[in-house]
Amino acid sequence: MLSELQQKLDYVNAYRENRLIAAQDILENPALFSELVSICFTPSDKNNHKACWILEFVSYEELLWLQPHLDFFCSNLKVLKDESSLRPVAKVVQLLVKSHYQKEENKICLSEENLQDCIEASFDWLINDVKVATKAYSIRTLYLLGKHYEWIHPELKVILDKDFGDHSAAYKAVAKEVLKKIK
């Protein structure tokens, strides 16, 4: 028998409005959040990519809900291979890292191990054959992390300089923006 969340995910499609409705449903039923995170990192689940879409939208509103799940979330980034799952999760990683380094009271607290998992996943996505949106989020995430890990910016610069000519205008725009900030 399918869970309540699985039944809801069966009806989600790629339309933004449809994804927003599903995310709103999670925001109104926080008890479903743990299962959502679990489905995100179960690539064999037919609704895996849909759960990732919803997680992205929920994270814009309630990023702090991920705090108790960070060890699971970060350590499982490497299990994701499907493009439809990677893009929204790469965005969530960017949101987490950005929040971690904010000076606000209500911020995400990533452990050193969480940060290392985010660095590793971001570099993997950047150098592997994934779509440009995932790479763009990875570039921006690595730029933020490079402000705190001095070895990242030089490595990022090498990759961006090397790959610049082989990518789309969107990739080049993000690469140019970040390279300008690094120099």
N, C-alpha and C positions, 0 to 999 in steps of 0.2 A: 504494500500500500504506500503510495506517495505521500510525503509530508505536505503540510500546508504550503510551505515555501516552494517545494518542487512543483506543486500544482500551479502556483502563481507564475513560476519561471517558465513553465510550458507555454504560457500565453504571451510572454515578452517577445517583442521583435526589435529590429534595429532602429525603428523610428524613435527619435529623441523623446517625443511626447509620451510614448509607450514606456520607455525606460524611466522617465521622470515619475510616472504614475507608480511604477513598481518600487522605485526608491522611496517615494512618499509613504507607501504601504509599510516599508521596513522602518522608516522614521516614526511611524505611528504605532509600530509593534516591535519595540527594541528586543523582545525575546527571540526574534527571528535572526538577529544579527550574527550570533555565533555560528549558526548553521550556514548563513550566507558566506561567511569567511571560509568555512570548511569546504563548501562547494567550489569556491574560487580556486582552491588548491587541490582539486580532485579532477585532473585532466580527463579521466575516463568518464566523468559525469557528462551526459549530453547537454546539460545546462551550465556547464562550467563557464563558458564565455559570457553567458547572460548574467551570471552571478557577478562576474568581474565588472560588467557594464554598470550594474546596480551599485556595487561597492564604490565605484568612482563617484557616482552622484551622492550617495549617502556620506561619503568622506568630505565632500564640500560643505555639508551641513554639520556633521558630527564626527569630525576626525578623531576626537578623543575617545570615541567608542572603540577604536583600534588599540588603545593602550594595553589592555589586558591580553591582546592577541598578537602583540608585536614579535615575540620570539617565534611563534608559529608562522606568522606572515613572512617575516624576513628570511627565516631559514628555508622556507619553501619557494622562494622566488625562482630558484633554478629549475623547479619542476614544470614551470609553464613554458610551452612551446608554441601554442596556437596564437597566431597574430591577433585574433579577436580578443584574446585574454591579455596579451602582452601590453597593448596600448593603454587600456585603462589602469592596469596595475602599475605600469611605469609612471603614469600621472599620479597615482596614489603615493608611490615612493617619493616623487618630487614634493608632494604636499607634506609628507611625513618629515623629510629632511629639512624643508623650509621651516616647519613648525618647531622642530627640535632646536634650531639655532635662533629662534626668536627670543626676545627678551621679555616676553609676556608671561603672565602667571599661568594661564591655561594653555600649556604647550605640551607637545608630545615629548616624552623622554626616551630616547633610543639608547640602548646599551652599546658598548663598544662593539660587541659581537653583531648587534643589529646593524650598526653603521658599516661594518666590514661586509656583511651580506648585501647591503644596498650598493656599496662600491663595486663589489664583484659582479652583481647582476647588471648594474648600469654599464660597466665596461663590456660585459658579455653582449648585451643588447647593442651596444655601439659598434662593436667589431664584427658581429655576426650578421647574417643576411635577414634582417627584419625590416619592416616598413619604416618609412621616414618619421612618422609621428612618434613611434617608440624611441627611435634614435634621438629625436629632438628633445624629448623629455629626459632622456639619459644624459645628453650633453648639459642641459641646464642643471640637472641633479649633481652631476660631477663637478660642474663649476662651483656650486654652493659648497660641496664637500671639500673642494680644493682650497677653500679659504681656511680650512682647519687641518688639512693634511697636505703639507707642502709638496709632497711628491706627485699629487694628482694633476695639478695644472700643467707641469711639463709633459706628463704622459698624454694628457688630453690634447695638448697642443700638437704633439707629434701625430696623433691619430687624425685630428681634424685637418692638419696640413696635408697629410698623405692622401686622405680620402676625398678632399674637397672637390677635385675635378670629376669624380666618379658619381656624383649624386645630383639630386634634383635641386631646383631653385629653392624649395622650402628648406632642405637640409643646409644649403649654402647660406641662406639668410641667418639661420640659427648659429651655424658655425662662425660666420663672420661677426655676428653680435658678441659671441662668447670669446672669440679670439681677440677682439678689440678690448674686452674687459681684462683679459689675462695679461696682455702686454703692458 
